Amino acid sequence: MSIDLHELPGGTFAFRFYDGDDRRIVVLVCDAEGGILEEYRAHIAEWLGELYYETGALAYDADAMLHLLRKKSEEGGASSGEADRC
């Protein structure tokens, strides 16, 4: 489930998505042609922090987690331009 897309220096971009099966945030750094240059993963609990634990059973609902991830990204809680930090 996609979260966002960020343009990076040097004609590259970072595509960030939620892997619900693995419960991880994944960042793929790609070149201008879409070839994958790097991949980074972080467990959703690392990315959402305390908010993850406060959600209770919703932590197992992929749609609910995606909503929280997008909200955090829009609020500036997610790093932009630093793909290695997911």
Protein Blocks (a to p, Z undefined) as FASTA:
>chain_A
ZZbdcddehhiacdddddfknopacdddddfkopafbdcdddfklmnmmmlmmnmmmlmm
mklmmmmmmmmmmnopacehilknZZ
